[in-house]
């Protein structure tokens, strides 16, 4: 910070106003014969992209001045070739906004419909906006699924709902574990295999998606 200040901000990048950035992620895609690698930057209620390869050609462009990411640990990328239209496949970034989950391919933002009740203040199951930052999400490459944990209910301070978006079928479904993880992340083994591990607020770490049981108790299915 001191070094940048001494240069009068000449190397600084400004995304809109003075509000803090909440999250950012790199996204790669190919459009026709052109290859693009962009950085998607989020504020609570705004989204931008950064293009270019160096300070000499960096460009910042607003994508939305209404939709952002107040839950930074819900940002995840999926490099699967998500089908946006016939013969149009893209890598995508997914995240949670104040109005629900969104998907972005570098061109357009798409709401992932199906969870509207959880983002409607008139519904009892509406997410706790005060605690929305405790929401967590991750992409499971083995099943091509975006997993989302949220605090459902106006006074809820921990994640008590687990939704999964199937990127192949483009549908949501819900999971009902005996105890809800409060965070989770992919782990890559020395031979390249990917596993998902989650943490409970009881102090335990568990490997997820590992058999049809939850802590040795059969899962109803």
N, C-alpha and C positions, 0 to 999 in steps of 0.2 A: 504494500500500500504506500509506504514512504517513497519508494522509487517512482511509482506511477504519479504520485502527487508532485514530486519534484519536476516531472515532465509536463505539469499543468494538464494532466489527463489526456495527453496526446495519444497514448496507447489504449485508452479506455473505450469500452463498448457500451453504448446506452440503448436500452430496450424500452422505448416509451418514456414514461415519467420516472419519478424517483422511487417508486415502489420496489421492494426487494424481489429478486428472482427466487422462485421456490424450487425449481427443478430444471433439469436439462438433459437431453439425450441425443446421441448421434443417430441418424437414419440414412441408410444407403438405398438407392433405387436406380433403376435404369428406365429412361423414357426414350423409346425409339433407339437411336444409335448413340444417345447421350447418357453418360453415367454421372450421377449426382450424389454427393455425400453432404448432407446438411446437418446443422445442429438445431434442434427444436428447443426453444427456451420458454419456460412457463413463469407466470406470476399467478397470484390468487385468481384473478379474473381476466387474464390476458394471455395470448399465445403469440410467439414470434418465431421466425426462422432466421438463422445466420447462414449465409452462403459465402463462398470464396475460399481461397487457399492461404491467404496471408493478409496482414493488416492493409496492404496496398489495394486489395480488391474485395475485402469484406463488405457485405451488404446485409442490413437488417431489414426484414420486411414483416409487418404485422399480419397475422393470420386471423386473429379474432381479438376484439377489444371487449368482449363479453364473457368469453369462456376461457378459463385457465385451469390451474391445478393447485388446489389448497391442500392436497394430500400427496406430498412428493414421493412417498414410498409406495405409491400405486403405479408409478411410471414403469412400463416394461415394453421391450421391443420384441416383435415376432418376425423372424426371417423365414417365412414359409411360403411366400407368394400368395397372399390373401386375395381371393377373387373379388374384385370390385365390380366387374362386369364381364361379359363373355370375352375370353381371351385377353383380359386385362388383369394381371396379377402384380401385387406390390408387397414389399416389406412394409410393416406398419408399426406404429407406436400406439400404445393404449394407456389410458390413465383415468382417474376419477376427477370430475369437476363438481361444482356445487349443484349442477342440474343433472348429474348422473355420469356414467362412464362414456368415454369417447374413443374414437379410433381416427388416426391420421396417417396418410400415406405420403405426405409431402406436398399434396395438391389440395385435398379437401378434407374437412373434419366431418366425421360421421357419428351421430349418436348411436350407441348400442342399445336399442330399445328392448324393453321387457321388464325393467325394474322401476318403472315410473312411480309406483306407490311409495317407494323408499326415498323419493326426492320430492314428494308433494307435502308441504307443510300442513295440509289439511288432513293427512292420514296419520294414525297413531304409530305406524311403523316407520314413519319418516326418519331419516338419518339424523343424528345429533350434529347439527352444523357447528356447534361449539367444539365438538370433539372429532370433527371430520378428519383431522390430521393423523389420528391414530389408525385410520384405515390402511390396509396393506394389500399388496397385490404382487403376483409373479406370473411369469409365463412358463408353462410346463411343455417343453419341446417334445417330450415323449408322446403326449396325448394331444398336442396342438390345442392347449386350453389356457385361457387367461383366468386365473383365480383371483377373486376379490373378497376381502374381509372388510366388513363395515360395522359401526356401532348403530344398531337400529333401535329407535326410541329416543324421545327428546332428552331424557336424563341419562342415557347409556354412555358410559365412558370407556368401555372396552368393546372389542369386536365380538358380536354375538350372531352375525349372519355371514354365511359363506356361500358365495355365488360363483359359478363357473361358466364362462362363455366358450363354447365349442367353436373354434374358428373354421372348422370344416363344415359343420352343419349350420353355423350362424345362429345358434340358439343358446339361451341360458338354461341352466338347471341349478338346483340348490343341494348343498351337502349338509348333513345333520350329524356332526361328530359328537362323541360323548363329552369332549371338551374342545373349545375352539382355540386354534392357534392365534397368537397375537402378532406373529410375524412369521415369515417363511422366505426361503431363498434357494436357488439352485446351487448345487455343489458338483464339481466335475472331478472325477477320479483320475488317477495317474494314467489310465488307459483311455480316457476320453468319455467314459460313461457319465451321464448326468442324472443326479438324484435330487429330490426336493426334501429339505429339512425344515421343520417348523418348531417354534418355541411356544410353550404354554406359560400362562402367568402363575403356574404352580411351581415353576423352576425346572421343568423338564424340557428336553429337546427330543423331538421324535422325527423319524424318517417317515415321510408321507408317501401315499400311493404305493404302499408295500404290503400286499395281500388284501383280502377282503375282511380284515379285522381291524379294530381300533384298540390298541393297547390290550391285545389278546381277547377282546370281546367282539363277537361277530357283528358286522354292520348290517342293519336291515336294508334289504334291497329287493 
